[in-house]
Protein backbone atom coordinates (compact mmCIF):
# COMPACT_ATOMS: atom_id res chain seq x y z
CA UNK A 1 0.00 0.00 0.00
CA UNK A 2 1.15 3.55 -0.65
CA UNK A 3 2.85 4.90 2.50
CA UNK A 4 2.84 8.57 1.47
CA UNK A 5 1.05 10.78 4.03
CA UNK A 6 -2.63 11.49 3.50
CA UNK A 7 -3.38 14.92 2.08
CA UNK A 8 -6.03 16.97 3.88
CA UNK A 9 -7.51 20.16 2.48
CA UNK A 10 -8.54 22.55 5.26
CA UNK A 11 -11.07 25.16 4.17
CA UNK A 12 -11.91 27.99 6.60
CA UNK A 13 -12.18 31.72 6.07
CA UNK A 14 -11.02 32.38 9.65
CA UNK A 15 -7.21 32.34 10.11
CA UNK A 16 -7.64 31.10 13.67
CA UNK A 17 -9.68 28.12 12.43
CA UNK A 18 -6.97 27.13 9.95
CA UNK A 19 -4.26 27.56 12.59
CA UNK A 20 -6.09 25.37 15.11
CA UNK A 21 -6.50 22.52 12.61
CA UNK A 22 -2.86 22.85 11.60
CA UNK A 23 -1.78 22.53 15.24
CA UNK A 24 -4.01 19.49 15.75
CA UNK A 25 -3.13 17.57 12.59
CA UNK A 26 0.49 18.39 11.75
CA UNK A 27 1.94 16.22 14.58
CA UNK A 28 0.18 13.19 13.04
CA UNK A 29 2.06 13.38 9.76
CA UNK A 30 -0.66 14.60 7.41
CA UNK A 31 0.13 16.76 4.41
CA UNK A 32 -2.03 19.86 4.85
CA UNK A 33 -3.35 22.29 2.27
CA UNK A 34 -5.16 25.46 3.27
CA UNK A 35 -7.86 27.50 1.55
CA UNK A 36 -9.49 30.66 2.90
CA UNK A 37 -12.51 30.64 0.59
CA UNK A 38 -14.61 28.38 -1.59
CA UNK A 39 -13.01 29.23 -4.93
CA UNK A 40 -9.51 28.62 -3.58
CA UNK A 41 -10.70 25.33 -2.10
CA UNK A 42 -12.04 24.12 -5.45
CA UNK A 43 -8.81 25.10 -7.22
CA UNK A 44 -6.65 23.27 -4.66
CA UNK A 45 -8.88 20.19 -4.75
CA UNK A 46 -8.58 20.05 -8.53
CA UNK A 47 -4.81 20.45 -8.42
CA UNK A 48 -4.06 18.00 -5.58
CA UNK A 49 -7.03 15.57 -5.20
CA UNK A 50 -6.81 15.44 -1.39
CA UNK A 51 -7.70 12.37 0.66
CA UNK A 52 -10.07 14.42 2.86
CA UNK A 53 -11.63 17.88 2.92
CA UNK A 54 -12.32 19.62 6.24
CA UNK A 55 -14.84 22.19 5.11
CA UNK A 56 -16.16 25.18 7.04
CA UNK A 57 -19.77 25.88 6.18
CA UNK A 58 -20.16 29.58 6.93
CA UNK A 59 -17.95 31.41 4.43
CA UNK A 60 -18.61 34.54 2.39
CA UNK A 61 -19.22 34.09 -1.32
CA UNK A 62 -19.11 30.39 -2.14
CA UNK A 63 -20.10 28.74 1.14
CA UNK A 64 -19.32 25.21 2.28
CA UNK A 65 -22.57 23.74 0.99
CA UNK A 66 -21.84 25.01 -2.52
CA UNK A 67 -18.22 23.84 -2.39
CA UNK A 68 -19.44 20.37 -1.46
CA UNK A 69 -22.00 20.35 -4.28
CA UNK A 70 -19.33 21.31 -6.81
CA UNK A 71 -16.96 18.64 -5.55
CA UNK A 72 -19.67 16.03 -5.96
CA UNK A 73 -20.44 17.28 -9.47
CA UNK A 74 -16.82 16.81 -10.58
CA UNK A 75 -16.09 13.21 -11.76
CA UNK A 76 -12.45 13.50 -10.61
CA UNK A 77 -13.34 14.81 -7.14
CA UNK A 78 -16.71 13.35 -6.29
CA UNK A 79 -15.31 10.48 -4.19
CA UNK A 80 -13.25 12.69 -1.85
CA UNK A 81 -14.60 12.43 1.71
CA UNK A 82 -15.89 15.72 3.16
CA UNK A 83 -16.28 16.56 6.85
CA UNK A 84 -18.25 19.75 7.36
CA UNK A 85 -17.23 21.97 10.27
CA UNK A 86 -20.15 24.09 11.30
CA UNK A 87 -21.43 26.24 14.13
CA UNK A 88 -24.93 25.37 12.92
CA UNK A 89 -26.31 22.58 15.06
CA UNK A 90 -29.85 22.47 13.73
CA UNK A 91 -31.45 19.62 11.85
CA UNK A 92 -32.15 21.69 8.73
CA UNK A 93 -28.48 22.60 8.28
CA UNK A 94 -27.39 18.99 8.61
CA UNK A 95 -29.98 17.89 6.08
CA UNK A 96 -28.74 20.60 3.73
CA UNK A 97 -25.19 19.33 4.19
CA UNK A 98 -26.22 15.75 3.50
CA UNK A 99 -28.06 16.87 0.39
CA UNK A 100 -24.88 18.66 -0.76
CA UNK A 101 -22.91 15.41 -0.32
CA UNK A 102 -21.16 15.75 3.05
CA UNK A 103 -19.93 12.51 4.62
CA UNK A 104 -19.73 13.71 8.20
CA UNK A 105 -20.23 16.71 10.48
CA UNK A 106 -18.44 18.25 13.43
CA UNK A 107 -20.03 21.07 15.36
CA UNK A 108 -17.86 23.98 16.46
CA UNK A 109 -16.33 24.14 18.95
CA UNK A 110 -15.41 20.52 18.21
CA UNK A 111 -13.82 17.98 20.51
CA UNK A 112 -10.16 17.67 19.50
CA UNK A 113 -9.92 13.95 20.19
CA UNK A 114 -13.10 13.30 18.21
CA UNK A 115 -11.74 15.33 15.29
CA UNK A 116 -8.44 13.43 15.19
CA UNK A 117 -10.25 10.10 15.48
CA UNK A 118 -12.66 10.86 12.66
CA UNK A 119 -9.88 12.17 10.44
CA UNK A 120 -7.75 9.05 11.06
CA UNK A 121 -10.67 6.72 10.37
CA UNK A 122 -11.83 8.46 7.21
CA UNK A 123 -8.37 8.83 5.68
CA UNK A 124 -7.63 5.15 6.38
CA UNK A 125 -10.90 4.05 4.76
CA UNK A 126 -10.26 6.31 1.79
CA UNK A 127 -6.83 4.71 1.31
CA UNK A 128 -8.48 1.29 1.20
CA UNK A 129 -11.03 2.57 -1.30
CA UNK A 130 -8.29 3.93 -3.56
CA UNK A 131 -6.33 0.70 -3.21
CA UNK A 132 -9.33 -1.36 -4.28
CA UNK A 133 -10.02 0.96 -7.22
CA UNK A 134 -6.40 0.76 -8.40
CA UNK A 135 -6.38 -3.00 -7.97
CA UNK A 136 -9.55 -3.26 -10.06
CA UNK A 137 -8.03 -1.11 -12.83
CA UNK A 138 -4.92 -3.30 -12.81
CA UNK A 139 -7.03 -6.45 -13.03
CA UNK A 140 -9.07 -5.04 -15.93
CA UNK A 141 -5.91 -4.05 -17.81
CA UNK A 142 -4.41 -7.50 -17.36
CA UNK A 143 -7.61 -9.31 -18.34
CA UNK A 144 -8.13 -7.19 -21.44
CA UNK A 145 -4.56 -7.24 -22.72
CA UNK A 146 -4.22 -8.78 -26.22
CA UNK A 147 -0.85 -10.33 -25.28
CA UNK A 148 -0.55 -13.32 -23.01
CA UNK A 149 0.57 -12.28 -19.53
CA UNK A 150 1.99 -14.57 -16.88
CA UNK A 151 2.92 -13.42 -13.40
CA UNK A 152 5.26 -15.72 -11.50
CA UNK A 153 6.76 -15.75 -8.03
CA UNK A 154 10.44 -15.96 -7.19
CA UNK A 155 10.36 -19.76 -7.48
CA UNK A 156 8.92 -19.44 -11.00
CA UNK A 157 5.47 -20.72 -10.09
CA UNK A 158 2.67 -19.15 -12.15
CA UNK A 159 0.45 -16.95 -9.96
CA UNK A 160 -1.58 -15.25 -12.66
CA UNK A 161 -2.46 -16.02 -16.27
CA UNK A 162 -4.73 -13.70 -18.19
CA UNK A 163 -7.30 -15.00 -20.73
CA UNK A 164 -4.91 -14.50 -23.65
CA UNK A 165 -2.26 -16.64 -21.96
CA UNK A 166 -4.80 -19.31 -21.08
CA UNK A 167 -5.87 -19.47 -24.71
CA UNK A 168 -2.28 -19.36 -25.97
CA UNK A 169 -1.21 -22.32 -23.84
CA UNK A 170 -4.50 -24.18 -24.35
CA UNK A 171 -5.17 -24.28 -20.62
CA UNK A 172 -8.13 -26.27 -19.41
CA UNK A 173 -11.00 -24.30 -17.88
CA UNK A 174 -10.62 -26.23 -14.64
CA UNK A 175 -6.82 -25.71 -14.53
CA UNK A 176 -6.06 -22.16 -15.73
CA UNK A 177 -2.24 -22.42 -15.38
CA UNK A 178 -2.28 -21.29 -11.75
CA UNK A 179 0.38 -22.77 -9.46
CA UNK A 180 2.02 -24.61 -12.35
CA UNK A 181 5.80 -24.32 -12.69
CA UNK A 182 6.77 -21.95 -15.48
CA UNK A 183 8.97 -24.66 -16.99
CA UNK A 184 5.85 -26.69 -17.75
CA UNK A 185 4.65 -23.97 -20.13
CA UNK A 186 7.78 -22.19 -21.34
CA UNK A 187 11.03 -23.83 -22.40
CA UNK A 188 13.92 -21.59 -21.32
CA UNK A 189 17.59 -22.07 -22.04
CA UNK A 190 20.09 -21.74 -19.21
CA UNK A 191 21.24 -18.25 -20.19
CA UNK A 192 17.73 -16.77 -20.20
CA UNK A 193 16.93 -18.48 -16.90
CA UNK A 194 19.97 -16.87 -15.30
CA UNK A 195 18.89 -13.49 -16.67
CA UNK A 196 15.46 -13.95 -15.12
CA UNK A 197 16.96 -14.80 -11.76
CA UNK A 198 19.11 -11.69 -11.91
CA UNK A 199 16.05 -9.65 -12.85
CA UNK A 200 14.27 -11.01 -9.77
CA UNK A 201 17.14 -9.83 -7.62
CA UNK A 202 16.75 -6.35 -9.06
CA UNK A 203 20.12 -6.41 -10.78
CA UNK A 204 18.94 -6.39 -14.38
CA UNK A 205 16.82 -4.10 -16.53
CA UNK A 206 13.77 -5.41 -18.44
CA UNK A 207 14.75 -7.43 -21.51
CA UNK A 208 13.28 -9.34 -24.44
CA UNK A 209 13.94 -12.89 -25.53
CA UNK A 210 12.56 -15.70 -27.64
CA UNK A 211 11.58 -19.12 -26.34
CA UNK A 212 9.25 -22.02 -26.98
CA UNK A 213 5.82 -22.23 -25.44
CA UNK A 214 4.51 -25.65 -24.46
CA UNK A 215 0.92 -26.71 -24.99
CA UNK A 216 -0.63 -30.02 -23.86
CA UNK A 217 0.80 -33.14 -25.47
CA UNK A 218 4.18 -31.38 -25.71
CA UNK A 219 3.12 -29.22 -28.66
CA UNK A 220 5.72 -26.44 -29.03
CA UNK A 221 5.25 -23.00 -30.52
CA UNK A 222 7.58 -19.98 -30.71
CA UNK A 223 7.00 -16.96 -28.49
CA UNK A 224 8.55 -13.54 -28.26
CA UNK A 225 8.61 -12.44 -24.65
CA UNK A 226 9.51 -9.34 -22.66
CA UNK A 227 10.54 -9.70 -19.05
CA UNK A 228 10.19 -6.94 -16.48
CA UNK A 229 9.94 -6.58 -12.74
CA UNK A 230 6.66 -5.60 -11.11
CA UNK A 231 6.69 -3.44 -7.97
CA UNK A 232 5.99 -5.53 -4.91
CA UNK A 233 2.85 -3.55 -4.03
CA UNK A 234 1.26 -4.50 -7.35
CA UNK A 235 2.29 -8.12 -7.05
CA UNK A 236 0.71 -8.52 -3.65
CA UNK A 237 -2.56 -7.16 -5.01
CA UNK A 238 -2.59 -9.61 -7.87
CA UNK A 239 -3.00 -12.66 -5.73
CA UNK A 240 -6.50 -11.76 -4.63
CA UNK A 241 -7.60 -9.68 -7.60
CA UNK A 242 -6.27 -11.46 -10.63
CA UNK A 243 -6.02 -15.10 -9.70
CA UNK A 244 -9.20 -15.90 -11.60
CA UNK A 245 -9.82 -14.04 -14.83
CA UNK A 246 -13.32 -13.56 -16.24
CA UNK A 247 -13.62 -14.96 -19.76
CA UNK A 248 -15.45 -12.91 -22.34
CA UNK A 249 -16.50 -14.46 -25.66
CA UNK A 250 -16.51 -11.05 -27.31
CA UNK A 251 -12.96 -10.41 -26.05
CA UNK A 252 -11.73 -13.87 -27.09
CA UNK A 253 -13.08 -13.38 -30.59
CA UNK A 254 -10.78 -10.39 -30.98
CA UNK A 255 -7.71 -12.39 -29.91
CA UNK A 256 -5.42 -12.63 -32.91
CA UNK A 257 -3.68 -15.83 -31.92
CA UNK A 258 -0.39 -14.01 -31.49
CA UNK A 259 2.10 -16.01 -29.49
CA UNK A 260 3.56 -12.97 -27.75
CA UNK A 261 3.92 -13.71 -24.04
CA UNK A 262 4.46 -10.53 -22.06
CA UNK A 263 4.78 -10.21 -18.34
CA UNK A 264 6.08 -12.93 -16.11
CA UNK A 265 6.23 -10.97 -12.89
CA UNK A 266 7.86 -11.68 -9.57
CA UNK A 267 5.30 -12.26 -6.87
CA UNK A 268 7.18 -10.53 -4.12
CA UNK A 269 8.97 -7.23 -3.94
CA UNK A 270 12.38 -7.49 -5.50
CA UNK A 271 11.46 -10.34 -7.83
CA UNK A 272 11.49 -10.07 -11.64
CA UNK A 273 8.55 -9.84 -13.95
CA UNK A 274 8.61 -11.50 -17.31
Buried (B, 14 or more C-beta within 10 A) or exposed (E): EEEEEBBBBBBBBEEEBBEBBBEBBEEEEBBBBBBBBBEBBBEBBEEEBBBBBBBBBBBEEBBBBBBBBBBBEEEEBEBBBBBBBBEBEEEEBBEBBBEBBBBBBBBBEBEEEEBBEBBBEBBEBBBEEBBEEBBEEBBEEBBBBBBBBBBBBBEBBBBBBBBBBBBBBBBEEEEBBBEBEBEEBBBBEEEBEEBBBBBBBEEBEEBEBEBBBBEEEEEEEEBBBBBBBBEBBBBBBBEEBBBEBEEEEEBEEEBEEEBBBBBBBBBEBEBBBB
